[in-house]
Amino acid sequence: MTIWVDADAAPRPCKAILFKAGQRRAVDVVLVANSFQSVPGGRITFVQVAGGPDVADDHIAERCGRGDLVITADIPLAARAVEAGAEVITPHGRELDAESVGEALSMRDFNQELRDLGVMTGGPKPYGDKAKQRFANALDRWIARR
């Protein structure tokens, strides 16, 4: 049982929650990124991959499997992880499975079309206390099922 983290885009508070949970619950947490990430050690490790599009995603998708958890906001990576048998939680606490990941991919593509047309502008919502709490709750539920 390993928690794989798409760490380049994971918010700092999300990583802090994972560090505490990994140490307290004796769960391996692996951060994967193409830029250096500081980790506390112990069961928390860091893998630095080469720069380039989807290199960290490929690393995670090729190694995750049944019983693992993937933390990512990247919906295509989430789809690959679910296909490999892993469970997925976004940093905002949304749990994605075989049923919901298809819908999430469709919404991602639709929103991308709106952005390309200039209809929808702006970035993601700020990572606030509610998102942090939803993430912590989803992570606790996943750990409890183990």
CYANA upper distance limits for C-alpha pairs under 8 A (distance plus 0.5 A):
  1 MET  CA     27 VAL  CA      7.51
  1 MET  CA     28 ASP  CA      7.54
  1 MET  CA     67 GLY  CA      5.89
  1 MET  CA     68 ASP  CA      5.50
  1 MET  CA     69 LEU  CA      8.20
  2 THR  CA     27 VAL  CA      7.03
  2 THR  CA     28 ASP  CA      5.50
  2 THR  CA     29 VAL  CA      6.40
  2 THR  CA     30 VAL  CA      7.77
  2 THR  CA     64 CYS  CA      8.37
  2 THR  CA     67 GLY  CA      8.02
  2 THR  CA     68 ASP  CA      5.41
  2 THR  CA     69 LEU  CA      6.84
  3 ILE  CA     27 VAL  CA      7.91
  3 ILE  CA     28 ASP  CA      6.68
  3 ILE  CA     29 VAL  CA      5.17
  3 ILE  CA     30 VAL  CA      6.66
  3 ILE  CA     68 ASP  CA      6.33
  3 ILE  CA     69 LEU  CA      5.17
  3 ILE  CA     70 VAL  CA      6.26
  3 ILE  CA     71 ILE  CA      7.77
  4 TRP  CA     29 VAL  CA      6.57
  4 TRP  CA     30 VAL  CA      5.49
  4 TRP  CA     31 LEU  CA      6.62
  4 TRP  CA     32 VAL  CA      7.81
  4 TRP  CA     60 ILE  CA      7.13
  4 TRP  CA     64 CYS  CA      7.79
  4 TRP  CA     68 ASP  CA      7.97
  4 TRP  CA     69 LEU  CA      6.62
  4 TRP  CA     70 VAL  CA      5.20
  4 TRP  CA     71 ILE  CA      6.65
  5 VAL  CA     10 ALA  CA      8.08
  5 VAL  CA     29 VAL  CA      7.87
  5 VAL  CA     30 VAL  CA      6.54
  5 VAL  CA     31 LEU  CA      5.18
  5 VAL  CA     32 VAL  CA      6.49
  5 VAL  CA     70 VAL  CA      6.38
  5 VAL  CA     71 ILE  CA      5.27
  5 VAL  CA     72 THR  CA      6.96
  6 ASP  CA     10 ALA  CA      7.00
  6 ASP  CA     31 LEU  CA      6.91
  6 ASP  CA     32 VAL  CA      6.06
  6 ASP  CA     33 ALA  CA      7.02
  6 ASP  CA     56 ALA  CA      7.37
  6 ASP  CA     57 ASP  CA      7.46
  6 ASP  CA     60 ILE  CA      8.15
  6 ASP  CA     70 VAL  CA      8.10
  6 ASP  CA     71 ILE  CA      6.61
  6 ASP  CA     72 THR  CA      5.77
  7 ALA  CA     31 LEU  CA      5.92
  7 ALA  CA     32 VAL  CA      5.98
  7 ALA  CA     33 ALA  CA      5.80
  7 ALA  CA     37 GLN  CA      8.35
  7 ALA  CA     72 THR  CA      8.45
  8 ASP  CA     32 VAL  CA      8.04
  8 ASP  CA     33 ALA  CA      5.67
  8 ASP  CA     34 ASN  CA      7.57
  8 ASP  CA     35 SER  CA      7.45
  9 ALA  CA     72 THR  CA      8.39
  9 ALA  CA     73 ALA  CA      8.11
 10 ALA  CA     14 CYS  CA      7.01
 10 ALA  CA     15 LYS  CA      7.32
 10 ALA  CA     72 THR  CA      7.58
 10 ALA  CA     73 ALA  CA      8.22
 10 ALA  CA     91 PRO  CA      7.03
 11 PRO  CA     15 LYS  CA      7.07
 11 PRO  CA     91 PRO  CA      7.71
 11 PRO  CA    127 TYR  CA      7.71
 12 ARG  CA     16 ALA  CA      6.79
 13 PRO  CA     17 ILE  CA      6.81
 13 PRO  CA    132 LYS  CA      7.51
 14 CYS  CA     18 LEU  CA      6.87
 14 CYS  CA     91 PRO  CA      6.76
 14 CYS  CA    132 LYS  CA      7.15
 14 CYS  CA    135 PHE  CA      7.85
 14 CYS  CA    136 ALA  CA      8.48
 15 LYS  CA     19 PHE  CA      6.61
 16 ALA  CA     20 LYS  CA      6.85
 17 ILE  CA     21 ALA  CA      6.62
 17 ILE  CA    136 ALA  CA      7.23
 18 LEU  CA     22 GLY  CA      6.33
 18 LEU  CA     29 VAL  CA      7.85
 19 PHE  CA     23 GLN  CA      6.77
 19 PHE  CA     29 VAL  CA      8.05
 19 PHE  CA     39 VAL  CA      8.44
 19 PHE  CA     40 PRO  CA      7.95
 19 PHE  CA     44 ILE  CA      7.20
 20 LYS  CA     24 ARG  CA      6.51
 21 ALA  CA     25 ARG  CA      6.17
 21 ALA  CA     26 ALA  CA      8.30
 21 ALA  CA     27 VAL  CA      7.99
 22 GLY  CA     26 ALA  CA      5.95
 22 GLY  CA     27 VAL  CA      5.09
 22 GLY  CA     28 ASP  CA      6.61
 22 GLY  CA     29 VAL  CA      6.62
 22 GLY  CA     43 ARG  CA      7.11
 22 GLY  CA     44 ILE  CA      7.37
 23 GLN  CA     27 VAL  CA      7.28
 23 GLN  CA     42 GLY  CA      7.92
 23 GLN  CA     43 ARG  CA      7.01
 23 GLN  CA     44 ILE  CA      8.15
 25 ARG  CA    143 ILE  CA      8.46
 26 ALA  CA     43 ARG  CA      7.51
 27 VAL  CA     43 ARG  CA      7.11
 28 ASP  CA     43 ARG  CA      5.34
 28 ASP  CA     44 ILE  CA      6.53
 28 ASP  CA     45 THR  CA      8.36
 29 VAL  CA     43 ARG  CA      6.73
 29 VAL  CA     44 ILE  CA      5.29
 29 VAL  CA     45 THR  CA      6.82
 30 VAL  CA     44 ILE  CA      6.48
 30 VAL  CA     45 THR  CA      5.43
 30 VAL  CA     46 PHE  CA      6.12
 30 VAL  CA     47 VAL  CA      7.59
 31 LEU  CA     37 GLN  CA      8.28
 31 LEU  CA     44 ILE  CA      8.20
 31 LEU  CA     45 THR  CA      6.76
 31 LEU  CA     46 PHE  CA      5.23
 31 LEU  CA     47 VAL  CA      6.66
 32 VAL  CA     46 PHE  CA      6.49
 32 VAL  CA     47 VAL  CA      5.39
 32 VAL  CA     48 GLN  CA      6.49
 32 VAL  CA     49 VAL  CA      7.59
 32 VAL  CA     56 ALA  CA      6.38
 32 VAL  CA     59 HIS  CA      8.20
 32 VAL  CA     60 ILE  CA      7.83
 33 ALA  CA     37 GLN  CA      7.94
 33 ALA  CA     46 PHE  CA      8.42
 33 ALA  CA     47 VAL  CA      7.12
 33 ALA  CA     48 GLN  CA      5.78
 33 ALA  CA     49 VAL  CA      6.50
 33 ALA  CA     56 ALA  CA      6.06
 34 ASN  CA     48 GLN  CA      5.71
 34 ASN  CA     49 VAL  CA      5.28
 34 ASN  CA     50 ALA  CA      6.08
 34 ASN  CA     51 GLY  CA      5.70
 34 ASN  CA     52 GLY  CA      8.42
 34 ASN  CA     55 VAL  CA      8.25
 34 ASN  CA     56 ALA  CA      7.15
 35 SER  CA     48 GLN  CA      7.05
 35 SER  CA     49 VAL  CA      8.37
 35 SER  CA     51 GLY  CA      8.34
 36 PHE  CA     48 GLN  CA      6.95
 37 GLN  CA     46 PHE  CA      7.30
 38 SER  CA     46 PHE  CA      8.19
 39 VAL  CA     44 ILE  CA      6.88
 39 VAL  CA     45 THR  CA      7.01
 39 VAL  CA     46 PHE  CA      7.28
 40 PRO  CA     44 ILE  CA      6.98
 41 GLY  CA     45 THR  CA      6.57
 49 VAL  CA     55 VAL  CA      7.16
 49 VAL  CA     56 ALA  CA      6.66
 49 VAL  CA     59 HIS  CA      8.37
 50 ALA  CA     55 VAL  CA      7.18
 50 ALA  CA     56 ALA  CA      8.49
 51 GLY  CA     55 VAL  CA      7.28
 54 ASP  CA     58 ASP  CA      6.42
 55 VAL  CA     59 HIS  CA      6.76
 56 ALA  CA     60 ILE  CA      6.83
 57 ASP  CA     61 ALA  CA      6.51
 57 ASP  CA     77 LEU  CA      6.41
 58 ASP  CA     62 GLU  CA      6.44
 59 HIS  CA     63 ARG  CA      6.98
 60 ILE  CA     64 CYS  CA      6.37
 60 ILE  CA     81 ALA  CA      8.38
 61 ALA  CA     77 LEU  CA      7.35
 61 ALA  CA     80 ARG  CA      6.53
 61 ALA  CA     81 ALA  CA      6.03
 61 ALA  CA     84 ALA  CA      7.87
 64 CYS  CA     68 ASP  CA      6.62
 64 CYS  CA     69 LEU  CA      8.23
 64 CYS  CA     70 VAL  CA      8.10
 64 CYS  CA     81 ALA  CA      7.10
 64 CYS  CA     84 ALA  CA      7.24
 64 CYS  CA     85 GLY  CA      8.30
 64 CYS  CA     86 ALA  CA      6.79
 65 GLY  CA     81 ALA  CA      7.74
 65 GLY  CA     84 ALA  CA      5.67
 65 GLY  CA     85 GLY  CA      5.49
 65 GLY  CA     86 ALA  CA      5.36
 66 ARG  CA     84 ALA  CA      7.37
 66 ARG  CA     85 GLY  CA      4.81
 66 ARG  CA     86 ALA  CA      5.33
 66 ARG  CA     87 GLU  CA      8.28
 67 GLY  CA     85 GLY  CA      7.84
 67 GLY  CA     86 ALA  CA      6.46
 67 GLY  CA     87 GLU  CA      7.92
 68 ASP  CA     85 GLY  CA      8.34
 68 ASP  CA     86 ALA  CA      5.44
 68 ASP  CA     87 GLU  CA      6.83
 69 LEU  CA     86 ALA  CA      6.04
 69 LEU  CA     87 GLU  CA      5.30
 69 LEU  CA     88 VAL  CA      6.09
 69 LEU  CA     89 ILE  CA      7.92
 70 VAL  CA     78 ALA  CA      7.91
 70 VAL  CA     81 ALA  CA      7.45
 70 VAL  CA     86 ALA  CA      7.28
 70 VAL  CA     87 GLU  CA      6.69
 70 VAL  CA     88 VAL  CA      5.27
 70 VAL  CA     89 ILE  CA      6.95
 71 ILE  CA     88 VAL  CA      6.41
 71 ILE  CA     89 ILE  CA      5.68
 71 ILE  CA     90 THR  CA      6.03
 71 ILE  CA     91 PRO  CA      7.04
 72 THR  CA     77 LEU  CA      7.88
 72 THR  CA     78 ALA  CA      7.22
 72 THR  CA     88 VAL  CA      7.75
 72 THR  CA     89 ILE  CA      7.14
 72 THR  CA     90 THR  CA      5.50
 72 THR  CA     91 PRO  CA      6.93
 73 ALA  CA     78 ALA  CA      8.20
 73 ALA  CA     90 THR  CA      5.54
 73 ALA  CA     91 PRO  CA      6.89
 74 ASP  CA     78 ALA  CA      6.73
 75 ILE  CA     79 ALA  CA      6.69
 75 ILE  CA    101 VAL  CA      7.82
 75 ILE  CA    104 ALA  CA      7.27
 75 ILE  CA    105 LEU  CA      6.58
 75 ILE  CA    108 ARG  CA      7.96
 76 PRO  CA     80 ARG  CA      6.89
 76 PRO  CA    105 LEU  CA      7.42
 77 LEU  CA     81 ALA  CA      6.62
 78 ALA  CA     82 VAL  CA      6.62
 78 ALA  CA     88 VAL  CA      6.67
 78 ALA  CA     96 LEU  CA      7.86
 78 ALA  CA    101 VAL  CA      7.57
 79 ALA  CA     83 GLU  CA      6.65
 79 ALA  CA     98 ALA  CA      8.33
 79 ALA  CA    101 VAL  CA      6.37
 79 ALA  CA    102 GLY  CA      7.95
 79 ALA  CA    105 LEU  CA      8.39
 80 ARG  CA     84 ALA  CA      6.77
 81 ALA  CA     85 GLY  CA      6.95
 81 ALA  CA     86 ALA  CA      5.83
 81 ALA  CA     87 GLU  CA      7.54
 81 ALA  CA     88 VAL  CA      7.68
 82 VAL  CA     86 ALA  CA      5.56
 82 VAL  CA     87 GLU  CA      6.38
 82 VAL  CA     88 VAL  CA      7.42
 82 VAL  CA     96 LEU  CA      8.35
 82 VAL  CA     97 ASP  CA      6.70
 82 VAL  CA     98 ALA  CA      6.68
 82 VAL  CA    101 VAL  CA      8.41
 83 GLU  CA     98 ALA  CA      7.97
 87 GLU  CA     95 GLU  CA      8.29
 87 GLU  CA     96 LEU  CA      7.46
 87 GLU  CA     97 ASP  CA      7.00
 88 VAL  CA     95 GLU  CA      6.30
 88 VAL  CA     96 LEU  CA      5.73
 88 VAL  CA     97 ASP  CA      7.35
 89 ILE  CA     93 GLY  CA      6.33
 89 ILE  CA     94 ARG  CA      5.96
 89 ILE  CA     95 GLU  CA      4.98
 89 ILE  CA     96 LEU  CA      6.63
 89 ILE  CA    135 PHE  CA      8.10
 89 ILE  CA    138 ALA  CA      7.70
 89 ILE  CA    139 LEU  CA      8.11
 90 THR  CA     94 ARG  CA      5.71
 90 THR  CA     95 GLU  CA      7.07
 90 THR  CA     96 LEU  CA      8.30
 90 THR  CA    135 PHE  CA      7.88
 91 PRO  CA    131 ALA  CA      7.98
 91 PRO  CA    132 LYS  CA      8.09
 91 PRO  CA    135 PHE  CA      6.34
 92 HIS  CA    127 TYR  CA      8.08
 92 HIS  CA    131 ALA  CA      5.20
 92 HIS  CA    132 LYS  CA      7.06
 92 HIS  CA    134 ARG  CA      6.83
 92 HIS  CA    135 PHE  CA      5.89
 93 GLY  CA    131 ALA  CA      7.02
 93 GLY  CA    132 LYS  CA      8.05
 93 GLY  CA    133 GLN  CA      8.35
 93 GLY  CA    134 ARG  CA      5.17
 93 GLY  CA    135 PHE  CA      4.17
 93 GLY  CA    136 ALA  CA      7.75
 93 GLY  CA    137 ASN  CA      7.95
 93 GLY  CA    138 ALA  CA      6.16
 93 GLY  CA    139 LEU  CA      8.33
 94 ARG  CA    134 ARG  CA      8.24
 94 ARG  CA    135 PHE  CA      7.90
 94 ARG  CA    138 ALA  CA      8.03
 95 GLU  CA    138 ALA  CA      7.67
 96 LEU  CA    100 SER  CA      6.00
 96 LEU  CA    101 VAL  CA      5.93
 97 ASP  CA    101 VAL  CA      6.19
 98 ALA  CA    102 GLY  CA      7.58
 99 GLU  CA    103 GLU  CA      7.84
100 SER  CA    104 ALA  CA      6.70
101 VAL  CA    105 LEU  CA      6.62
102 GLY  CA    106 SER  CA      6.84
103 GLU  CA    107 MET  CA      6.74
104 ALA  CA    108 ARG  CA      6.55
105 LEU  CA    109 ASP  CA      6.72
106 SER  CA    110 PHE  CA      6.62
107 MET  CA    111 ASN  CA      6.50
108 ARG  CA    112 GLN  CA      6.61
109 ASP  CA    113 GLU  CA      6.81
110 PHE  CA    114 LEU  CA      6.94
111 ASN  CA    115 ARG  CA      6.70
111 ASN  CA    120 MET  CA      8.01
112 GLN  CA    116 ASP  CA      6.58
113 GLU  CA    117 LEU  CA      6.71
114 LEU  CA    118 GLY  CA      6.71
114 LEU  CA    119 VAL  CA      5.65
114 LEU  CA    120 MET  CA      5.85
115 ARG  CA    119 VAL  CA      6.38
115 ARG  CA    120 MET  CA      5.32
115 ARG  CA    121 THR  CA      6.46
127 TYR  CA    131 ALA  CA      6.58
127 TYR  CA    132 LYS  CA      7.54
128 GLY  CA    132 LYS  CA      6.74
129 ASP  CA    133 GLN  CA      6.59
130 LYS  CA    134 ARG  CA      6.65
131 ALA  CA    135 PHE  CA      6.62
132 LYS  CA    136 ALA  CA      6.70
133 GLN  CA    137 ASN  CA      6.58
134 ARG  CA    138 ALA  CA      6.64
135 PHE  CA    139 LEU  CA      6.60
136 ALA  CA    140 ASP  CA      6.61
137 ASN  CA    141 ARG  CA      6.72
138 ALA  CA    142 TRP  CA      6.78
139 LEU  CA    143 ILE  CA      6.69
140 ASP  CA    144 ALA  CA      6.52
141 ARG  CA    145 ARG  CA      6.82
142 TRP  CA    146 ARG  CA      7.27
